[in-house]
Amino acid sequence: MKDSTTFNHVFPLYSDFLIKSFKFQTQYGMALFNSWSKSIGSVYNLQEPTGKKIQDEIRTNFDTEVKSSLKKLDFSKSLSDFISSYTELASFTHHDKLYRYFENITNAYDRMLEPLRDVVNRTPSEVIPMGGRFEVHHYKTESPQKFKIPILVVGSLINRHYILDLLPQTSIIRYFQQLGFDVYATDWRIPTLEDETMSLASYAHDYLENAVDKVEEITGSRKVILFGYCWGGILSVIYTALHPENVKNLILHATPADFGNPPTVLESWIKELDVKKFVDTFGNAPSLFLNIAFWLRNPLEAVLKYSFYFSQPRNIKEIQQFLAVEYWLYDSVPIIGKAFEKIINDIYKNNLLIQNKMMLGENLIDLKKITMPVLNIVGTNDDLVSAESSRTITNVISSTDKKTLEFPTGHVGLCISKTAHKKLWPEVGKWMIEHS
């Protein structure tokens, strides 16, 4: 009787999963096929085609076509239905518990690698333990500090903080040191199952607020310069709106805030996701889920970038940087479930932050309370955080001393590309010195 009851429950769930999986895979396959066909067809219009011209034409047109297809509502809905059906099946068959067990093993393995990873090619730092698993890095330098106000770099909740200190030649942390600043940075570490109910308010109050207090205590400064990267920029905006008296300058780097504009591929997908069901089932948003989503948005680029990159002679430093970026890309961490749910529902879906309607506990996040100097760094080719989503922040805040720096590169390119470090970051440094 028990077996019959179990079968009667699982069969409809499994059938629904198969149907929605087939529909999603069919739509995804057709989007890739049509995009590939159109990109191949565009080659015939090339004048004096060469191997490189053909490759560039195919990659550019495929990227444009596939993004257009994958952003459509019917595809986003199909993907959401597929994930929802898998979530229901996973809950009933206990795959969610298997994921949580796997996550614990992964976390234990990662903790063993952490000390080694944090010293290879990284700027030397002193780790300052905070509450829970949260830490702050203090990047000590023997160079004389020219400025009394310290910088606190607030990393994203999605990827690891070391993208800002990937290699010596492209380290933003090291660049800030060279300018003469005392540099600190958050390290959210890797969330565990015990963290899954932690709220976004806890991040803002218990973590970021405590980090600012600790930096002020160590340095004796009554204010800090906040530098927020990606979702770390969201946290920086929230904290600054709540505690403007503690922030001397605010620098935002590829920060998503306004979702009333045409969305990117990932934004289109996430808006259709039943995030509450997903979080209730898996607890923390799985890092594997994030990596698959990044890969699906342009599989051709993900597969062929290696052959394209190594088709030209590369020196050791170039190869080292390429491999370092690849490692970082897939070194995603689970996102704490309740914080993930809050950000997606309030900011991505309902666009409350930019409208000054977002509540954090009993506090209204009013961006008009941000009156200090603000620098907003935007990547115009960013397909993870669109330029439109970032640049609106400058218009909404009340600061009279505010500037937007736009640069023609992508999300990661803003951090590590040679052209960004040659042209963009000197402009950032000039602004920082003028406002310190």
GUDREN-658110 format. One record per residue: x, z, y of N, C-alpha, C in turn. Coordinates in steps of 0.02 Angstrom, whole numbers, padded with zeros to 5 digits, always signed. Example, Ala and Ser with C-alpha at 12.3 -4.5 7.8 and 13.67 -1.06 7.14 Angstrom:
BEGIN
+00660+00390-00284+00615+00390-00225+00660+00390-00165 +00642+00354-00112+00684+00357-00053+00645+00394+00002 
end
This chain:
BEGIN
+00042+00000-00061+00000+00000+00000+00043+00000+00063 +00096+00040+00060+00141+00043+00117+00176-00023+00128 +00198-00055+00073+00231-00121+00079+00184-00173+00108 +00121-00170+00088+00071-00217+00113+00059-00207+00187 +00056-00145+00209+00046-00129+00280+00105-00153+00322 +00165-00141+00295+00226-00163+00330+00227-00238+00337 +00209-00273+00283+00208-00346+00284+00158-00371+00336 +00099-00340+00336+00046-00361+00383+00067-00352+00456 +00112-00304+00468+00136-00293+00536+00193-00340+00553 +00240-00348+00507+00301-00385+00524+00290-00460+00521 +00244-00484+00479+00235-00556+00472+00212-00589+00538 +00161-00561+00572+00142-00591+00636+00199-00588+00688 +00236-00533+00688+00291-00528+00735+00345-00580+00721 +00361-00587+00657+00413-00635+00638+00390-00706+00650 +00327-00721+00636+00299-00788+00648+00301-00804+00722 +00280-00756+00763+00280-00766+00835+00351-00778+00861 +00399-00740+00833+00469-00749+00852+00494-00819+00835 +00478-00843+00775+00500-00909+00753+00470-00964+00798 +00406-00957+00814+00373-01008+00855+00403-01011+00925 +00412-00952+00954+00439-00950+01022+00513-00967+01024 +00548-00951+00971+00618-00971+00966+00624-01047+00961 +00582-01077+00921+00582-01150+00914+00565-01184+00980 +00515-01158+01015+00495-01187+01079+00552-01183+01129 +00584-01124+01132+00640-01115+01179+00698-01162+01162 +00717-01164+01098+00774-01205+01078+00759-01279+01090 +00697-01300+01079+00679-01369+01091+00685-01387+01165 +00657-01343+01207+00661-01356+01280+00733-01355+01304 +00772-01309+01278+00842-01304+01298+00880-01366+01276 +00869-01387+01213+00903-01447+01188+00884-01509+01227 +00821-01515+01245+00799-01574+01284+00830-01573+01354 +00835-01513+01384+00866-01508+01450+00939-01530+01447 +00975-01510+01395+01045-01531+01387+01050-01605+01375 +01007-01632+01331+01009-01703+01315+00995-01746+01376 +00941-01729+01412+00923-01769+01471+00978-01765+01525 +01006-01706+01534+01059-01698+01584+01121-01738+01564 +01137-01736+01500+01195-01774+01475+01184-01850+01484 +01124-01873+01468+01108-01944+01474+01114-01967+01546 +01087-01928+01592+01091-01947+01663+01162-01945+01689 +01201-01896+01667+01270-01891+01691+01313-01948+01664 +01300-01968+01602+01336-02026+01573+01316-02089+01611 +01251-02096+01626+01228-02155+01662+01258-02162+01731 +01274-02105+01763+01302-02108+01830+01372-02138+01832 +01406-02140+01775+01474-02167+01771+01475-02241+01787 +01420-02275+01770+01418-02348+01780+01419-02367+01854 +01404-02320+01898+01404-02334+01969+01472-02321+02003 +01520-02297+01963+01585-02282+01991+01624-02346+02007 +01657-02346+02063+01702-02401+02079+01774-02381+02061 +01808-02427+02028+01876-02415+02003+01879-02349+01964 +01842-02345+01909+01841-02282+01870+01908-02268+01836 +01928-02206+01840+01987-02182+01803+01964-02125+01758 +02009-02103+01713+01990-02050+01668+01968-01987+01704 +02005-01968+01757+01988-01907+01795+01923-01917+01833 +01913-01976+01863+01852-01989+01900+01791-01985+01854 +01798-02012+01794+01743-02011+01747+01726-01939+01726 +01779-01901+01711+01769-01831+01692+01734-01792+01748 +01759-01800+01809+01731-01764+01867+01659-01785+01879 +01644-01849+01873+01577-01874+01884+01528-01845+01832 +01549-01845+01769+01506-01819+01716+01494-01745+01725 +01547-01707+01739+01541-01634+01747+01496-01616+01806 +01507-01651+01863+01468-01636+01923+01395-01651+01913 +01380-01710+01886+01310-01730+01878+01275-01690+01823 +01312-01674+01770+01282-01633+01717+01265-01565+01745 +01310-01535+01783+01299-01470+01811+01237-01470+01856 +01230-01521+01897+01173-01526+01943+01108-01534+01904 +01108-01580+01855+01047-01594+01817+01025-01536+01774 +01073-01504+01740+01054-01451+01694+01029-01389+01732 +01058-01376+01790+01034-01319+01830+00963-01332+01855 +00950-01395+01874+00883-01412+01897+00832-01402+01842 +00850-01421+01780+00804-01414+01723+00794-01342+01704 +00848-01304+01702+00845-01235+01677+00812-01187+01727 +00806-01208+01790+00774-01166+01841+00699-01174+01842 +00672-01224+01807+00601-01237+01809+00561-01180+01777 +00502-01169+01803+00461-01112+01782+00445-01115+01708 +00429-01175+01682+00409-01179+01612+00466-01159+01566 +00528-01177+01585+00584-01158+01543+00597-01083+01549 +00596-01056+01610+00607-00984+01620+00556-00944+01582 +00493-00968+01582+00439-00933+01546+00451-00937+01471 +00475-00994+01447+00489-01003+01376+00544-00955+01354 +00596-00948+01394+00651-00902+01379+00626-00830+01379 +00585-00813+01428+00558-00745+01432+00515-00729+01372 +00473-00776+01351+00431-00766+01292+00473-00756+01229 +00527-00795+01224+00572-00789+01167+00604-00720+01164 +00629-00697+01221+00661-00631+01224+00610-00576+01210 +00551-00584+01237+00498-00534+01226+00479-00530+01152 +00473-00587+01119+00455-00587+01048+00511-00556+01006 +00573-00571+01025+00629-00540+00989+00630-00464+01000 +00615-00443+01061+00614-00372+01078+00563-00335+01035 +00504-00364+01027+00452-00332+00986+00473-00330+00913 +00503-00384+00888+00525-00386+00819+00582-00336+00808 +00629-00334+00856+00686-00288+00850+00663-00216+00847 +00613-00199+00886+00587-00131+00887+00556-00112+00820 +00519-00158+00791+00484-00144+00728+00533-00142+00669 +00583-00186+00670+00631-00190+00613+00693-00147+00624 +00693-00109+00679+00748-00063+00695+00814-00098+00713 +00809-00161+00734+00870-00195+00759+00895-00161+00822 +00849-00131+00860+00870-00096+00921+00916-00037+00904 +00901-00002+00850+00944+00053+00828+01011+00027+00803 +01010-00031+00770+01072-00061+00747+01115-00080+00806 +01084-00107+00859+01121-00124+00920+01153-00061+00950 +01116-00007+00953+01141+00054+00983+01200+00082+00943 +01195+00076+00877+01251+00098+00834+01312+00054+00847 +01301-00012+00852+01355-00058+00866+01386-00043+00934 +01345-00026+00982+01369-00011+01050+01414+00050+01049 +01397+00100+01010+01438+00160+01005+01507+00144+00976 +01509+00100+00924+01572+00080+00894+01614+00042+00945 +01582-00004+00981+01617-00044+01031+01646+00000+01086 +01607+00049+01107+01630+00095+01160+01691+00135+01137 +01690+00158+01074+01746+00196+01048+01809+00153+01045 +01801+00090+01023+01857+00043+01020+01884+00029+01090 +01838+00021+01138+01859+00005+01206+01896+00063+01238 +01875+00124+01222+01909+00183+01251+01981+00188+01228 +01995+00162+01166+02063+00162+01142+02106+00112+01179 +02075+00055+01199+02112+00003+01234+02119+00016+01309 +02075+00059+01335+02071+00069+01407+02138+00088+01440 +02175+00136+01413+02238+00154+01446+02287+00096+01451 +02291+00055+01398+02336-00002+01398+02313-00055+01448 +02248-00070+01448+02221-00121+01492+02229-00103+01566 +02226-00039+01580+02229-00017+01650+02299-00018+01679 +02350-00028+01638+02418-00030+01665+02449-00100+01664 +02423-00145+01621+02451-00212+01617+02431-00252+01679 +02480-00270+01719+02470-00311+01779+02426-00278+01833 +02412-00215+01826+02370-00181+01876+02413-00146+01928 +02386-00138+01987+02419-00098+02038+02418-00025+02016 +02474+00010+02017+02476+00080+01994+02425+00123+02031 +02390+00164+01992+02339+00206+02023+02337+00274+01990 +02312+00322+02028+02298+00389+02003+02224+00394+01990 +02205+00415+01930+02134+00421+01912+02108+00489+01934 +02055+00488+01973+02023+00550+01996+01958+00559+01958 +01955+00606+01911+01894+00616+01872+01837+00640+01917 +01778+00613+01903+01718+00635+01940+01669+00663+01889 +01604+00662+01906+01555+00687+01859+01541+00636+01804 +01525+00660+01743+01509+00616+01688+01568+00571+01670 +01554+00506+01658+01606+00459+01638+01635+00421+01698 +01610+00437+01756+01629+00402+01817+01698+00424+01842 +01737+00377+01868+01803+00393+01894+01815+00356+01960 +01863+00380+01998+01887+00347+02058+01962+00336+02050 +01984+00275+02066+02055+00259+02064+02083+00264+02135 +02140+00297+02141+02177+00299+02204+02240+00258+02195 +02244+00203+02232+02302+00158+02225+02357+00180+02273 +02404+00217+02245+02458+00244+02286+02510+00191+02300 +02539+00194+02359+02590+00146+02378+02645+00182+02418 +02705+00156+02413+02761+00185+02451+02764+00156+02521 +02725+00102+02533+02725+00072+02599+02691+00118+02649 +02714+00119+02710+02682+00163+02760+02611+00141+02775 +02565+00189+02781+02495+00174+02796+02487+00170+02872 +02460+00113+02893+02452+00102+02965+02385+00128+02990 +02337+00136+02945+02269+00153+02966+02246+00217+02933 +02213+00260+02972+02191+00325+02947+02128+00321+02905 +02084+00273+02920+02021+00268+02885+02033+00235+02817 +02016+00269+02761+02028+00241+02694+01974+00190+02675 +01991+00147+02627+01943+00099+02600+01920+00125+02532 +01854+00123+02520+01827+00136+02454+01795+00071+02429 +01825+00043+02377+01800-00019+02347+01748-00001+02294 +01689-00028+02301+01633-00013+02256+01622-00073+02210 +01639-00065+02146+01635-00119+02098+01564-00133+02075 +01556-00190+02043+01491-00209+02016+01474-00167+01955 +01409-00163+01940+01386-00128+01880+01387-00173+01819 +01398-00239+01830+01392-00288+01776+01459-00300+01742 +01510-00313+01783+01576-00328+01756+01625-00273+01776 +01683-00275+01745+01733-00224+01757+01763-00231+01827 +01786-00174+01854+01810-00171+01923+01875-00210+01933 +01913-00223+01880+01981-00249+01889+01984-00323+01909 +01927-00357+01917+01930-00425+01944+01960-00425+02014 +01956-00369+02049+01984-00362+02116+02058-00342+02114 +02083-00333+02052+02154-00316+02043+02179-00349+01978 +02161-00413+01970+02172-00448+01907+02246-00459+01893 +02280-00488+01941+02352-00503+01936+02385-00489+02003 +02448-00474+02004+02481-00457+02068+02473-00510+02122 +02478-00574+02103+02476-00627+02153+02406-00640+02181 +02354-00614+02147+02285-00625+02172+02247-00559+02175 +02282-00506+02189+02250-00440+02191+02225-00424+02261 +02160-00414+02268+02131-00394+02332+02151-00322+02347 +02154-00280+02295+02176-00211+02304+02246-00209+02335 +02291-00248+02306+02360-00249+02330+02364-00278+02401 +02321-00327+02416+02320-00356+02483+02300-00303+02534 +02249-00262+02518+02229-00208+02563+02286-00159+02574 +02323-00144+02521+02382-00101+02528+02433-00131+02576 +02446-00195+02568+02496-00229+02609+02476-00229+02683 +02410-00229+02695+02387-00225+02764+02400-00156+02795 +02407-00106+02751+02421-00039+02775+02365+00011+02765 +02318-00005+02720+02261+00039+02708+02273+00084+02647 +02242+00142+02648+02240+00187+02591+02179+00167+02549 +02192+00145+02486+02139+00112+02447+02116+00154+02388 +02050+00161+02383+02017+00193+02326+01967+00144+02297 +01949+00154+02233+01899+00109+02202+01861+00146+02148 +01796+00130+02143+01755+00159+02090+01770+00125+02024 +01764+00162+01971+01766+00135+01903+01707+00166+01866 +01655+00126+01854+01595+00153+01823+01605+00166+01749 +01661+00142+01722+01677+00148+01651+01624+00113+01608 +01617+00133+01546+01570+00099+01501+01511+00146+01486 +01450+00127+01506+01393+00170+01493+01382+00181+01418 +01359+00240+01401+01343+00256+01331+01268+00266+01325 +01247+00280+01264+01175+00290+01251+01149+00351+01290 +01193+00399+01303+01172+00458+01340+01158+00443+01413 +01182+00385+01437+01174+00368+01508+01112+00325+01522 +01077+00303+01470+01027+00250+01478+00969+00268+01524 +00956+00332+01533+00900+00352+01576+00922+00367+01648 +00987+00359+01662+01011+00373+01729+00982+00323+01778 +00959+00346+01835+00925+00303+01883+00973+00273+01933 +00948+00224+01970+00987+00195+02025+01000+00248+02078 +00953+00293+02087+00962+00348+02135+01022+00391+02115 +01032+00401+02049+01089+00439+02026+01154+00403+02043 +01155+00337+02035+01214+00298+02055+01229+00308+02128 +01176+00304+02170+01186+00308+02242+01205+00379+02264 +01172+00429+02236+01182+00498+02258+01237+00534+02218 +01228+00537+02153+01274+00576+02111+01342+00542+02104 +01344+00476+02106+01408+00441+02096+01439+00418+02161 +01406+00372+02197+01437+00344+02256+01444+00395+02312 +01393+00435+02322+01396+00487+02374+01452+00536+02359 +01459+00555+02296+01513+00601+02277+01581+00569+02285 +01585+00503+02272+01648+00468+02280+01669+00468+02353 +01622+00454+02398+01637+00454+02470+01660+00524+02491 +01624+00575+02467+01642+00644+02484+01712+00661+02459 +01729+00639+02399+01795+00653+02370+01850+00619+02410 +01839+00556+02430+01889+00519+02469+01899+00552+02537 +01844+00573+02568+01848+00607+02632+01884+00674+02625 +01873+00708+02569+01906+00773+02557+01982+00763+02548 +02002+00712+02511+02073+00699+02498+02109+00677+02561 +02078+00633+02599+02111+00602+02656+02102+00641+02721 +02052+00683+02725+02037+00718+02787+01999+00675+02837 +01982+00614+02816+01944+00570+02860+01870+00586+02855 +01835+00581+02911+01764+00595+02912+01722+00533+02894 +01756+00476+02889+01721+00414+02872+01764+00372+02825 +01731+00324+02792+01767+00276+02749+01746+00205+02769 +01788+00158+02748+01769+00087+02750+01742+00071+02681 +01679+00049+02676+01651+00031+02611+01659-00044+02600 +01685-00062+02541+01692-00132+02521+01653-00141+02456 +01596-00176+02458+01554-00183+02399+01556-00252+02371 +01570-00257+02305+01573-00322+02271+01512-00331+02226 +01476-00386+02235+01418-00405+02194+01367-00348+02193 +01348-00322+02134+01300-00267+02133+01328-00204+02163 +01395-00199+02167+01425-00145+02205+01408-00150+02278 +01398-00212+02302+01375-00223+02370+01305-00197+02381 +01262-00205+02331+01194-00177+02334+01197-00101+02343 +01239-00069+02301+01247+00004+02307+01275+00024+02375 +01322-00017+02400+01353-00002+02465+01302-00007+02521 +01259-00058+02518+01206-00066+02568+01158-00007+02566 +01138+00012+02505+01091+00069+02498+01122+00133+02525 +01184+00147+02506+01217+00208+02529+01225+00208+02605 +01245+00151+02633+01257+00146+02705+01193+00155+02744 +01137+00128+02718+01073+00137+02752+01051+00210+02751 +01070+00246+02698+01051+00316+02692+01099+00363+02729 +01163+00344+02732+01214+00387+02762+01259+00347+02810 +01231+00318+02861+01271+00277+02907+01326+00317+02942 +01316+00382+02948+01365+00424+02983+01431+00430+02945 +01432+00411+02881+01493+00417+02841+01531+00351+02833 +01504+00297+02862+01534+00232+02852+01560+00204+02918 +01625+00192+02921+01656+00163+02981+01641+00089+02986 +01656+00052+02933+01642-00020+02928+01614-00034+02859 +01571-00085+02855+01543-00107+02791+01564-00179+02779 +01595-00190+02721+01615-00258+02701+01579-00275+02636 +01542-00330+02637+01504-00352+02578+01535-00416+02551 +01541-00419+02486+01575-00475+02453+01530-00502+02398 +01502-00562+02408+01458-00594+02358+01402-00547+02337 +01366-00520+02386+01314-00470+02374+01245-00501+02374 +01207-00496+02320+01138-00523+02319+01090-00476+02354 +01046-00504+02395+00999-00460+02431+00931-00492+02444 +00930-00557+02457+00868-00591+02477+00848-00640+02422 +00789-00629+02392+00766-00673+02338+00702-00709+02356 +00694-00722+02421+00639-00763+02444+00659-00835+02450 +00720-00852+02431+00746-00920+02436+00747-00952+02366 +00761-01018+02363+00766-01050+02297+00818-01014+02254 +00799-00995+02193+00843-00952+02152+00896-00992+02115 +00948-00957+02093+00997-00986+02047+00965-00987+01977 +01001-01015+01929+00975-01018+01860+00962-00948+01834 +01011-00903+01839+01002-00836+01813+00948-00797+01849 +00941-00808+01914+00888-00775+01951+00820-00799+01928 +00814-00864+01913+00751-00891+01888+00732-00859+01821 +00782-00852+01778+00768-00822+01713+00749-00749+01718 +00786-00712+01759+00776-00639+01761+00708-00622+01793 +00684-00665+01837+00620-00651+01869+00561-00654+01820 +00569-00691+01765+00516-00697+01715+00523-00646+01659 +00578-00609+01657+00590-00563+01602+00547-00500+01609 +00518-00479+01553+00483-00415+01551+00536-00361+01543 +00564-00341+01599+00623-00298+01598+00607-00228+01573 +00546-00204+01585+00528-00137+01561+00527-00135+01485 +00496-00184+01454+00494-00186+01381+00565-00192+01352 +00606-00233+01385+00674-00244+01362+00714-00178+01365 +00708-00143+01421+00745-00080+01430+00718-00025+01385 +00652-00022+01377+00623+00029+01334+00646+00020+01262 +00659-00042+01242+00680-00056+01173+00754-00044+01163 +00796-00071+01207+00868-00069+01196+00904-00013+01235 +00869+00019+01280+00902+00071+01320+00943+00040+01375 +01007+00033+01365+01050-00003+01412+01044-00078+01399 +01049-00119+01453+01048-00191+01444+01112-00212+01409 +01108-00242+01349+01168-00257+01310+01215-00305+01345 +01280-00292+01339+01329-00336+01369+01328-00404+01335 +01312-00406+01270+01307-00470+01235+01252-00513+01264 +01197-00482+01283+01142-00518+01316+01166-00551+01380 +01205-00515+01419+01230-00541+01482+01278-00599+01470 +01323-00591+01422+01372-00644+01408+01338-00708+01384 +01286-00701+01341+01250-00760+01318+01215-00794+01375 +01186-00755+01420+01151-00785+01479+01201-00823+01522 +01260-00795+01534+01311-00831+01574+01330-00896+01539 +01336-00894+01474+01357-00953+01436+01302-01007+01436 +01240-00986+01428+01184-01034+01423+01172-01072+01487 +01191-01043+01544+01174-01077+01607+01212-01143+01615 +01269-01151+01581+01304-01215+01580+01352-01217+01520 +01326-01233+01461+01367-01231+01400+01422-01284+01400 +01409-01341+01433+01460-01394+01434+01523-01368+01468 +01514-01335+01524+01572-01308+01561+01606-01254+01520 +01566-01212+01486+01595-01158+01446+01637-01185+01388 +01615-01241+01358+01650-01268+01300+01710-01311+01321 +01700-01352+01372+01751-01402+01390+01803-01378+01440 +01792-01321+01470+01838-01300+01523+01909-01290+01497 +01915-01272+01434+01982-01261+01405+02020-01327+01400 +01986-01378+01372+02020-01443+01365+02033-01475+01434 +01987-01466+01481+01998-01493+01548+02056-01458+01582 +02059-01392+01575+02111-01353+01609+02180-01370+01581 +02185-01374+01515+02251-01384+01484+02268-01458+01475 +02225-01503+01502+02242-01574+01501+02296-01591+01552 +02310-01545+01597+02362-01553+01647+02418-01502+01635 +02479-01518+01654+02534-01470+01645+02520-01406+01685 +02532-01349+01655+02520-01285+01687+02582-01241+01679 +02598-01204+01733+02654-01158+01726+02630-01091+01698 +02676-01047+01684+02660-00984+01650+02611-00942+01691 +02621-00939+01758+02577-00898+01800+02506-00925+01800 +02499-00992+01800+02432-01022+01799+02396-01007+01733 +02432-01013+01678+02403-00999+01612+02385-00925+01608 +02428-00882+01633+02415-00810+01632+02352-00794+01670 +02342-00824+01729+02283-00811+01768+02220-00837+01733 +02224-00897+01705+02167-00926+01670+02144-00880+01613 +02191-00858+01572+02175-00814+01516+02150-00746+01539 +02178-00721+01594+02156-00656+01620+02084-00660+01644 +02066-00715+01677+01997-00724+01701+01949-00730+01642 +01970-00768+01590+01927-00776+01532+01914-00709+01498 +01966-00669+01493+01958-00602+01463+01909-00561+01504 +01917-00562+01570+01873-00523+01613+01800-00547+01608 +01790-00613+01604+01722-00640+01602+01682-00611+01545 +01715-00602+01488+01679-00578+01429+01691-00504+01416 +01719-00470+01464+01728-00398+01460+01671-00363+01497 +01611-00391+01488+01552-00361+01520+01537-00294+01487 +01503-00252+01525+01483-00187+01498+01406-00183+01498 +01378-00142+01455+01305-00131+01459+01286-00104+01528 +01228-00124+01551+01204-00098+01616+01154-00043+01601 +01164+00014+01633+01119+00071+01621+01046+00050+01632 +01006+00063+01581+00939+00034+01577+00894+00045+01637 +00885+00107+01658+00839+00121+01713+00864+00094+01780 +00930+00094+01790+00958+00065+01851+00947-00010+01850 +00957-00042+01793+00946-00113+01784+00873-00130+01799 +00827-00092+01771+00756-00104+01782+00738-00098+01856 +00765-00049+01890+00750-00038+01961+00776-00096+02003 +00837-00118+01991+00865-00173+02030+00827-00238+02019 +00812-00252+01956+00777-00315+01941+00706-00315+01970 +00669-00261+01959+00599-00260+01982+00594-00256+02058 +00633-00212+02090+00626-00201+02162+00660-00255+02203 +00719-00277+02181+00758-00323+02223+00748-00396+02202 +00758-00410+02138+00753-00480+02115+00681-00506+02113 +00636-00465+02086+00568-00490+02078+00525-00481+02140 +00529-00422+02171+00484-00407+02227+00518-00412+02295 +00583-00423+02296+00620-00435+02358+00610-00380+02410 +00609-00318+02387+00594-00262+02431+00652-00242+02475 +00714-00249+02451+00771-00225+02488+00777-00259+02556 +00775-00325+02557+00786-00362+02618+00727-00354+02666 +00668-00333+02639+00609-00323+02681+00603-00250+02706 +00655-00209+02690+00654-00138+02710+00594-00101+02681 +00577-00118+02618+00520-00086+02585+00540-00051+02521 +00604-00050+02505+00627-00021+02442+00633+00055+02448 +00606+00090+02398+00610+00163+02396+00661+00184+02344 +00701+00234+02360+00747+00264+02312+00730+00338+02310 +00693+00357+02258+00664+00424+02258+00613+00429+02314 +00623+00476+02359+00578+00484+02415+00604+00452+02479 +00661+00416+02473+00694+00387+02531+00680+00312+02537 +00662+00291+02598+00654+00219+02612+00722+00190+02631 +00740+00135+02600+00803+00101+02616+00790+00053+02674 +00807+00075+02734+00795+00037+02795+00861+00007+02819 +00869-00058+02810+00932-00091+02827+00943-00092+02903 +00891-00079+02941+00900-00076+03014+00942-00016+03035 +00950+00032+02991+00992+00090+03007+01066+00075+03000 +01083+00015+02976+01153-00005+02971+01173-00034+03039 +01212+00005+03077+01229-00014+03146+01304-00022+03156 +01345-00002+03107+01418-00007+03114+01440-00080+03105 +01503-00096+03121+01528-00165+03109+01521-00185+03036 +01498-00246+03025+01486-00272+02958+01518-00341+02950 +01554-00350+02895+01581-00415+02876+01548-00436+02810 +01519-00495+02809+01483-00520+02750+01520-00582+02724 +01550-00576+02663+01589-00630+02633+01545-00667+02583 +01537-00733+02593+01490-00773+02554+01525-00833+02523 +01513-00845+02459+01537-00905+02426+01484-00958+02426 +01496-01013+02460+01444-01064+02466+01433-01103+02401 +01480-01099+02353+01471-01132+02288+01457-01082+02233 +01436-01023+02251+01423-00970+02203+01357-00984+02166 +01360-00992+02100+01299-01005+02062+01274-00942+02026 +01305-00885+02040+01280-00821+02015+01243-00783+02070 +01272-00782+02129+01240-00753+02188+01239-00807+02241 +01181-00835+02253+01177-00891+02300+01195-00871+02371 +01221-00919+02408+01238-00906+02478+01177-00883+02517 +01119-00913+02502+01058-00894+02537+01039-00821+02525 +01053-00798+02464+01037-00729+02448+01082-00680+02485 +01144-00700+02497+01193-00655+02529+01189-00656+02605 +01183-00716+02634+01193-00721+02707+01137-00689+02747 +01078-00680+02717+01022-00651+02754+01035-00580+02776 +01078-00545+02739+01092-00475+02756+01114-00468+02828 +01156-00515+02850+01184-00512+02918+01129-00515+02970 +01075-00551+02955+01021-00558+03003+00975-00497+03006 +00971-00460+02951+00922-00405+02947+00949-00340+02975 +01014-00327+02966+01042-00264+02990+01043-00261+03066 +01050-00201+03093+01046-00192+03166+01114-00197+03200 +01167-00204+03163+01234-00206+03193+01238-00262+03245 +01269-00246+03301+01283-00298+03351+01351-00330+03338 +01394-00294+03304+01460-00320+03285+01457-00338+03211 +01439-00400+03197+01432-00423+03128+01454-00495+03122 +01481-00510+03064+01509-00576+03053+01500-00598+02981 +01484-00662+02971+01479-00690+02904+01537-00739+02895 +01576-00728+02842+01630-00775+02825+01608-00814+02763 +01598-00879+02770+01579-00921+02714+01638-00962+02691 +01645-00968+02624+01702-01004+02597+01678-01047+02537 +01701-01110+02533+01676-01156+02481+01705-01143+02412 +01685-01089+02381+01706-01074+02313+01652-01034+02278 +01664-01017+02214+01614-00982+02175+01624-00907+02174 +01587-00875+02130+01585-00802+02127+01654-00772+02112 +01686-00798+02061+01752-00773+02042+01806-00802+02087 +01796-00864+02109+01845-00896+02153+01857-00858+02217 +01806-00824+02242+01814-00783+02302+01868-00729+02291 +01874-00707+02229+01921-00653+02213+01991-00679+02198 +01996-00734+02159+02061-00749+02130+02089-00819+02145 +02052-00862+02179+02078-00930+02189+02134-00930+02241 +02181-00976+02231+02238-00982+02277+02215-00998+02348 +02166-01044+02353+02143-01064+02420+02109-01006+02456 +02073-00964+02418+02041-00906+02449+02093-00857+02476 +02146-00847+02437+02198-00800+02459+02242-00829+02514 +02241-00895+02519+02280-00927+02572+02241-00932+02638 +02175-00943+02633+02136-00956+02693+02083-00903+02708 +02047-00880+02657+01992-00832+02668+02017-00762+02682 +02058-00736+02637+02077-00666+02643+02119-00648+02704 +02160-00694+02730+02192-00679+02795+02140-00669+02851 +02084-00706+02847+02030-00696+02896+01997-00628+02887 +01988-00609+02824+01960-00543+02810+02007-00489+02836 +02072-00497+02822+02122-00449+02845+02124-00443+02920 +02119-00499+02954+02119-00499+03028+02060-00458+03054 +02000-00468+03024+01941-00431+03045+01950-00357+03033 +01978-00340+02974+01987-00269+02957+02034-00234+03005 +02088-00267+03023+02137-00238+03069+02106-00229+03139 +02068-00279+03160+02036-00275+03226+01985-00219+03231 +01956-00200+03173+01903-00150+03173+01926-00083+03145 +01991-00072+03142+02017-00009+03115+02050+00033+03169 
end
